[in-house]
Amino acid sequence: MVHLMSAYREFEAVQRAMKILMTDMNSKLI
């Protein structure tokens, strides 16, 4: 159960990083 929570937190961190990366890419293109 604890492992599942840590995996979910890791997934959330990856999603946040991807979102930041996408925003960064968009700002560079404009």
N, CA, C and O of each residue as an XYZ file, in Angstrom:
120
protein
N       0.838     -1.203      0.000
C       0.000      0.000      0.000
C       0.878      1.260      0.000
O       0.616      2.222     -0.722
N       1.925      1.224      0.830
C       2.843      2.363      0.894
C       3.569      2.507     -0.435
O       3.821      3.618     -0.900
N       3.905      1.363     -1.044
C       4.598      1.362     -2.330
C       3.720      2.009     -3.395
O       4.215      2.727     -4.263
N       2.428      1.755     -3.326
C       1.479      2.313     -4.291
C       1.432      3.836     -4.162
O       1.380      4.549     -5.164
N       1.452      4.322     -2.935
C       1.423      5.765     -2.695
C       2.679      6.435     -3.236
O       2.607      7.501     -3.848
N       3.830      5.809     -3.009
C       5.091      6.377     -3.497
C       5.120      6.369     -5.017
O       5.645      7.294     -5.637
N       4.557      5.326     -5.618
C       4.519      5.222     -7.076
C       3.601      6.310     -7.638
O       3.898      6.906     -8.674
N       2.491      6.565     -6.953
C       1.547      7.598     -7.390
C       2.186      8.979     -7.287
O       2.002      9.827     -8.160
N       2.940      9.192     -6.205
C       3.604     10.477     -5.999
C       4.654     10.695     -7.086
O       4.837     11.808     -7.579
N       5.338      9.613     -7.449
C       6.357      9.669     -8.499
C       5.697     10.014     -9.828
O       6.217     10.830    -10.590
N       4.547      9.390    -10.109
C       3.797      9.639    -11.337
C       3.338     11.094    -11.400
O       3.370     11.722    -12.458
N       2.913     11.616    -10.256
C       2.457     13.003    -10.169
C       3.614     13.956    -10.469
O       3.438     14.961    -11.156
N       4.799     13.630     -9.946
C       5.987     14.458    -10.168
C       6.362     14.464    -11.644
O       6.756     15.497    -12.185
N       6.239     13.305    -12.297
C       6.559     13.194    -13.722
C       5.584     14.041    -14.537
O       5.987     14.741    -15.466
N       4.301     13.973    -14.186
C       3.289     14.760    -14.897
C       3.570     16.255    -14.765
O       3.430     17.016    -15.723
N       3.972     16.661    -13.551
C       4.273     18.069    -13.315
C       5.476     18.498    -14.152
O       5.485     19.586    -14.729
N       6.485     17.641    -14.213
C       7.689     17.935    -14.993
C       7.351     18.049    -16.476
O       7.862     18.927    -17.171
N       6.484     17.155    -16.955
C       6.081     17.180    -18.364
C       5.326     18.472    -18.682
O       5.521     19.077    -19.736
N       4.465     18.881    -17.757
C       3.682     20.103    -17.938
C       4.607     21.316    -18.035
O       4.421     22.184    -18.888
N       5.608     21.365    -17.149
C       6.575     22.465    -17.155
C       7.363     22.451    -18.454
O       7.627     23.500    -19.042
N       7.738     21.254    -18.898
C       8.518     21.109    -20.127
C       7.715     21.585    -21.331
O       8.241     22.277    -22.203
N       6.448     21.214    -21.376
C       5.581     21.610    -22.484
C       5.413     23.133    -22.517
O       5.467     23.743    -23.585
N       5.214     23.733    -21.365
C       5.063     25.183    -21.274
C       6.343     25.866    -21.733
O       6.299     26.885    -22.423
N       7.483     25.300    -21.348
C       8.778     25.854    -21.733
C       8.956     25.788    -23.245
O       9.438     26.738    -23.861
N       8.567     24.671    -23.835
C       8.684     24.490    -25.282
C       7.792     25.493    -26.014
O       8.210     26.095    -27.003
N       6.569     25.671    -25.529
C       5.623     26.600    -26.152
C       6.132     28.037    -26.090
O       5.988     28.792    -27.051
N       6.726     28.412    -24.960
C       7.233     29.778    -24.823
C       8.425     30.007    -25.748
O       8.657     31.130    -26.197
N       9.181     28.949    -26.034
C      10.325     29.066    -26.941
C       9.852     29.203    -28.389
O      10.462     29.921    -29.181
N       8.766     28.513    -28.729
C       8.252     28.543    -30.100
C       7.639     29.894    -30.443
O       7.748     30.371    -31.573
N       6.994     30.501    -29.457
C       6.319     31.780    -29.710
C       7.357     32.906    -29.837
O       6.991     34.062    -30.051
